[in-house]
């Protein structure tokens, strides 16, 4: 038994297409964290076009409270740290910003997921899946910190499998392989069910900061126990099931994570694509599920970033990483370059 674990971060969706081969709508390019509040178009690796992105501009103009976070972040370096401060703040407007943000993120990534790709399968996720189903790995495990549903819809089409309920994400089959797919930060099509919090039902009031009983709404969110796909609770007040602030060790989907951990996976290879290496939730989970040493491979935009991410994983998974060789474990150039030039070499080394 030899299971594979692939961790995807924002860099994976940001670079999920080879621009020379894929048909995309550039206005809806998946953002890196630093692009979330940007009103300009940002595309990978020096190909940015800095005209105003009308889609993002209109969205930020409507989500007036969440947009103020973008203004504040111009003075700061870390989104996660700032959001943590918002959550702990005793200032009422900070609380309103914290509640309004998930609704902005949900609409932002919903539109991106719906409009970016012209085809569900014409992307780097598909190219990777096509390679992996022909390997000797016993089980293919994917963990993502991304909110978008680009990988979700790719898996549904590739595996002929539908994600209708949270337990549909674990132990499903497709193309002769068994899969797990874990979204530990939540997803734009998941929500907390808040039966006794009617104020959340008035979305425009939320995003405009007009909630009356702000502390009551916060308590309802904190005490929410039920998470489900939006389609299963039409008409019920819901709050986006997104891990804000990011990186907090508090799973959106605790039962799903528990069921995943109880599978007793035998992970021998860990492939990290476009993940910053700054997420403590990831490291906590990995230390719980990795029993022996693993081969670690990193895919990211350049050598400096690859080295930084590799160092972070080696530091936080102390004693669990096998010998690390740049020739076999480091893949600068990003997801597209990895798929085009290196994935076969990596599979040969890992199998």
C-alpha positions as CSV (number, residue, x, y, z in Angstrom):
1,X,0.0,0.0,0.0
2,X,1.4,3.4,-1.0
3,X,-0.9,6.4,-0.8
4,X,-0.3,9.8,-2.3
5,X,-1.2,13.1,-0.7
6,X,-1.4,16.2,-2.9
7,X,-1.8,19.6,-1.2
8,X,-3.1,22.4,-3.4
9,X,-2.9,26.1,-2.4
10,X,-4.0,29.3,-4.1
11,X,-1.0,29.1,-6.5
12,X,-2.5,25.9,-8.0
13,X,-5.7,27.5,-9.1
14,X,-3.9,30.7,-10.1
15,X,-1.7,28.6,-12.5
16,X,-4.3,25.9,-13.3
17,X,-4.2,26.5,-17.1
18,X,-1.6,26.6,-19.8
19,X,-2.5,29.9,-21.4
20,X,-1.4,28.8,-24.8
21,X,-3.8,25.9,-24.9
22,X,-6.8,26.8,-22.7
23,X,-9.7,29.0,-23.3
24,X,-10.3,31.2,-20.3
25,X,-12.0,34.5,-19.4
26,X,-9.1,36.6,-18.1
27,X,-11.4,38.8,-16.0
28,X,-12.2,35.9,-13.7
29,X,-8.6,34.7,-13.1
30,X,-8.4,32.9,-9.7
31,X,-6.5,35.3,-7.3
32,X,-3.6,34.7,-5.0
33,X,-4.2,36.1,-1.5
34,X,-2.6,39.4,-2.3
35,X,-5.0,39.8,-5.3
36,X,-8.3,39.3,-3.3
37,X,-9.0,43.0,-3.0
38,X,-7.2,44.2,-6.1
39,X,-9.3,46.1,-8.7
40,X,-6.9,45.2,-11.5
41,X,-6.4,42.1,-13.6
42,X,-3.6,39.8,-12.3
43,X,-2.5,36.7,-14.3
44,X,0.5,34.4,-13.7
45,X,4.2,35.1,-13.9
46,X,4.8,38.5,-15.4
47,X,1.8,38.4,-17.8
48,X,-0.3,40.8,-15.7
49,X,-2.4,43.3,-17.5
50,X,-3.0,46.2,-15.1
51,X,-6.2,47.7,-16.5
52,X,-9.1,47.9,-14.1
53,X,-11.0,44.6,-13.8
54,X,-14.6,45.6,-14.2
55,X,-15.9,42.5,-12.5
56,X,-13.8,43.0,-9.4
57,X,-14.4,46.7,-9.4
58,X,-18.2,46.3,-9.4
59,X,-18.1,43.6,-6.8
60,X,-16.0,45.7,-4.4
61,X,-18.2,48.7,-5.0
62,X,-21.2,46.7,-3.8
63,X,-19.5,44.9,-0.9
64,X,-18.7,48.3,0.7
65,X,-17.8,47.0,4.2
66,X,-15.6,44.1,3.0
67,X,-13.9,46.6,0.6
68,X,-12.6,48.6,3.5
69,X,-10.4,45.6,4.5
70,X,-8.6,46.0,1.1
71,X,-7.9,49.6,2.0
72,X,-6.5,48.7,5.4
73,X,-4.3,45.9,3.9
74,X,-2.4,48.4,1.9
75,X,-0.7,49.3,5.1
76,X,0.0,45.7,6.2
77,X,1.8,42.6,5.0
78,X,-0.3,39.7,6.3
79,X,-4.0,39.2,5.6
80,X,-4.3,36.3,8.1
81,X,-2.9,38.3,11.0
82,X,-5.1,41.3,10.2
83,X,-8.3,39.1,10.0
84,X,-7.4,37.5,13.3
85,X,-7.2,41.0,14.8
86,X,-10.6,41.8,13.3
87,X,-12.2,38.7,14.9
88,X,-10.9,39.6,18.3
89,X,-11.6,43.3,18.1
90,X,-14.1,45.0,20.5
91,X,-14.7,47.7,17.9
92,X,-18.2,47.3,16.4
93,X,-17.2,48.2,12.8
94,X,-14.4,45.7,12.9
95,X,-17.0,43.0,13.8
96,X,-19.2,44.1,10.9
97,X,-16.2,43.9,8.5
98,X,-15.4,40.4,9.8
99,X,-19.0,39.2,9.1
100,X,-19.3,40.9,5.7
101,X,-16.0,39.5,4.4
102,X,-17.2,35.8,3.8
103,X,-20.1,37.1,1.7
104,X,-17.6,39.0,-0.5
105,X,-15.3,36.0,-0.7
106,X,-18.3,33.7,-1.5
107,X,-19.5,35.9,-4.4
108,X,-16.0,36.5,-5.7
109,X,-15.0,32.8,-5.9
110,X,-18.4,31.7,-7.1
111,X,-18.2,34.0,-10.1
112,X,-14.6,32.9,-10.7
113,X,-15.5,29.2,-10.5
114,X,-18.4,29.7,-12.8
115,X,-16.8,31.9,-15.5
116,X,-13.0,31.4,-15.6
117,X,-12.8,28.2,-17.6
118,X,-14.7,27.4,-20.8
119,X,-14.4,23.7,-20.1
120,X,-14.5,21.7,-16.9
121,X,-11.7,19.4,-18.1
122,X,-9.3,21.7,-20.0
123,X,-6.9,22.5,-17.1
124,X,-3.8,21.3,-15.3
125,X,-5.9,19.5,-12.6
126,X,-7.2,17.2,-15.3
127,X,-3.7,16.7,-16.8
128,X,-2.5,15.7,-13.4
129,X,-5.4,13.3,-12.8
130,X,-4.8,11.6,-16.1
131,X,-1.3,10.9,-15.1
132,X,-2.1,9.8,-11.5
133,X,-4.8,7.3,-12.4
134,X,-2.1,5.3,-14.3
135,X,0.3,5.1,-11.3
136,X,0.7,2.4,-8.6
137,X,-0.6,4.7,-5.8
138,X,-3.2,2.8,-3.9
139,X,-5.3,5.9,-3.0
140,X,-5.1,9.5,-4.3
141,X,-5.7,12.0,-1.6
142,X,-6.2,15.7,-2.3
143,X,-6.3,18.5,0.3
144,X,-6.9,22.1,-0.7
145,X,-7.0,25.4,1.1
146,X,-8.9,27.0,-1.8
147,X,-12.5,28.2,-1.7
148,X,-13.1,27.9,-5.4
149,X,-14.8,24.9,-7.1
150,X,-12.5,24.5,-10.1
151,X,-11.0,21.3,-8.8
152,X,-14.4,20.1,-7.5
153,X,-16.0,20.3,-11.0
154,X,-12.9,18.8,-12.6
155,X,-13.1,15.8,-10.3
156,X,-16.9,15.5,-10.8
157,X,-16.4,15.3,-14.6
158,X,-13.3,13.2,-14.6
159,X,-14.6,10.6,-12.1
160,X,-18.2,10.8,-13.1
161,X,-19.0,11.5,-9.5
162,X,-21.2,14.2,-7.9
163,X,-20.5,16.1,-4.7
164,X,-24.0,16.5,-3.3
165,X,-23.3,15.9,0.4
166,X,-20.2,16.3,2.5
167,X,-19.6,12.5,2.8
168,X,-19.5,12.4,-1.0
169,X,-15.9,13.9,-0.8
170,X,-14.4,10.8,0.8
171,X,-13.8,7.3,-0.6
172,X,-15.2,7.8,-4.0
173,X,-14.0,6.0,-7.2
174,X,-13.2,7.1,-10.7
175,X,-11.1,5.9,-13.6
176,X,-10.0,2.8,-11.6
177,X,-8.7,4.8,-8.5
178,X,-10.0,5.6,-5.1
179,X,-10.0,9.2,-4.0
180,X,-10.4,11.5,-1.0
181,X,-10.9,15.2,-1.5
182,X,-10.7,17.5,1.6
183,X,-11.4,21.2,1.6
184,X,-10.1,22.1,5.1
185,X,-10.8,25.9,4.7
186,X,-14.4,25.3,3.4
187,X,-15.9,26.0,0.1
188,X,-18.0,28.7,-1.6
189,X,-20.8,26.2,-2.0
190,X,-20.9,25.2,1.7
191,X,-22.7,27.1,4.4
192,X,-23.3,27.0,8.2
193,X,-27.0,26.6,8.8
194,X,-28.3,29.4,11.2
195,X,-31.9,28.6,11.9
196,X,-32.3,31.3,14.6
197,X,-30.5,34.1,12.9
198,X,-32.8,35.8,10.5
199,X,-30.6,38.9,10.1
200,X,-28.2,36.8,8.0
201,X,-31.0,36.2,5.5
202,X,-30.9,39.9,4.5
203,X,-27.7,39.7,2.6
204,X,-27.6,43.3,1.4
205,X,-27.8,44.5,5.0
206,X,-24.9,42.2,5.9
207,X,-22.6,43.4,3.2
208,X,-23.6,47.1,3.9
209,X,-22.9,46.7,7.6
210,X,-26.5,47.3,8.7
211,X,-26.9,44.3,11.0
212,X,-28.6,45.5,14.3
213,X,-27.5,42.9,16.9
214,X,-23.9,42.3,15.8
215,X,-22.8,40.3,18.9
216,X,-25.9,38.1,18.6
217,X,-25.1,37.3,15.0
218,X,-21.5,36.5,16.0
219,X,-22.7,34.2,18.7
220,X,-24.9,32.4,16.2
221,X,-22.0,31.9,13.8
222,X,-19.7,30.7,16.6
223,X,-22.3,28.2,17.8
224,X,-23.2,26.8,14.4
225,X,-22.9,23.1,14.2
226,X,-24.4,22.1,10.9
227,X,-22.4,22.5,7.7
228,X,-24.0,21.5,4.4
229,X,-24.0,22.3,0.7
230,X,-26.1,25.3,-0.1
231,X,-28.5,23.4,-2.4
232,X,-29.7,21.2,0.4
233,X,-31.1,24.2,2.5
234,X,-32.8,26.5,0.2
235,X,-34.6,29.3,1.9
236,X,-32.9,28.8,5.3
237,X,-30.6,31.7,6.6
238,X,-27.0,30.5,6.0
239,X,-23.5,31.9,6.6
240,X,-20.6,31.0,4.2
241,X,-18.6,28.1,5.6
242,X,-15.2,29.6,5.0
243,X,-12.3,29.5,7.4
244,X,-11.9,33.2,8.1
245,X,-9.4,34.1,9.5
246,X,-7.4,31.8,7.4
247,X,-4.9,29.4,9.0
248,X,-6.9,29.0,12.2
249,X,-6.9,25.5,13.6
250,X,-10.7,25.1,13.5
251,X,-11.9,23.0,10.7
252,X,-15.0,24.1,8.9
253,X,-15.8,20.4,8.3
254,X,-14.7,18.6,11.5
255,X,-16.7,15.4,11.0
256,X,-15.3,15.0,7.5
257,X,-11.8,15.6,8.7
258,X,-12.3,13.0,11.5
259,X,-13.6,10.4,9.0
260,X,-10.6,11.2,6.7
261,X,-8.1,10.7,9.6
262,X,-9.7,7.4,10.6
263,X,-8.9,5.8,7.3
264,X,-5.3,5.1,8.5
265,X,-3.7,6.1,5.2
266,X,-0.2,4.9,4.4
267,X,1.2,8.1,2.9
268,X,4.6,7.7,1.3
269,X,4.6,10.7,-1.1
270,X,3.6,14.3,-0.4
271,X,3.3,16.6,-3.4
272,X,2.7,20.3,-2.6
273,X,1.5,22.6,-5.5
274,X,1.1,26.3,-5.0
275,X,0.8,26.3,-1.2
276,X,2.7,29.0,0.7
277,X,3.8,26.8,3.6
278,X,2.4,29.3,6.1
279,X,-0.8,27.5,7.1
280,X,-0.7,25.9,10.6
281,X,-3.9,24.0,10.0
282,X,-2.2,22.0,7.2
283,X,0.8,21.2,9.4
284,X,-1.4,20.1,12.3
285,X,-3.3,17.7,10.1
286,X,-0.2,16.3,8.4
287,X,1.4,15.5,11.7
288,X,-1.7,13.6,12.7
289,X,-2.0,11.5,9.5
290,X,1.6,10.9,8.4
291,X,2.9,8.0,10.3
292,X,6.3,7.4,8.7
293,X,8.8,9.3,6.6
294,X,7.5,10.7,3.3
295,X,9.0,11.9,0.1
296,X,8.3,15.6,-0.2
297,X,8.1,17.4,-3.5
298,X,7.3,21.1,-4.1
299,X,5.9,22.8,-7.1
300,X,5.9,26.6,-7.1
301,X,6.7,29.7,-9.2
302,X,10.5,30.0,-8.8
303,X,13.5,28.4,-6.9
304,X,13.4,30.9,-4.1
305,X,9.7,30.2,-3.4
306,X,10.2,26.4,-3.7
307,X,13.1,26.5,-1.2
308,X,11.1,28.6,1.3
309,X,8.1,26.3,1.1
310,X,10.3,23.2,1.4
311,X,12.0,24.6,4.5
312,X,8.6,25.4,6.1
313,X,7.4,21.8,5.5
314,X,10.6,20.3,6.8
315,X,10.5,22.5,9.9
316,X,6.9,21.8,10.8
317,X,7.0,18.1,9.9
318,X,10.2,17.5,11.9
319,X,11.6,14.0,11.4
320,X,8.9,13.0,8.9
321,X,10.6,14.1,5.6
322,X,13.0,11.7,3.8
323,X,16.2,13.0,2.2
324,X,15.4,16.1,0.1
325,X,17.2,16.5,-3.3
326,X,16.6,19.5,-5.5
327,X,17.0,17.3,-8.6
328,X,14.0,15.1,-7.7
329,X,12.0,17.1,-5.2
330,X,12.0,20.7,-6.4
331,X,10.0,21.9,-9.3
332,X,10.1,25.7,-10.0
333,X,8.1,27.2,-12.8
334,X,4.7,26.6,-11.4
335,X,1.8,24.2,-12.0
336,X,1.8,24.6,-15.8
337,X,5.5,24.0,-16.2
338,X,5.3,21.0,-13.9
339,X,2.6,19.4,-16.0
340,X,4.3,20.2,-19.3
341,X,7.9,19.2,-18.4
342,X,8.2,17.4,-15.1
343,X,5.2,15.4,-14.0
344,X,6.4,12.1,-15.7
345,X,9.8,12.5,-14.2
346,X,8.3,13.0,-10.8
347,X,6.0,10.0,-11.1
348,X,8.9,7.8,-12.1
349,X,10.9,8.9,-9.1
350,X,7.9,8.6,-6.7
351,X,6.7,5.2,-7.9
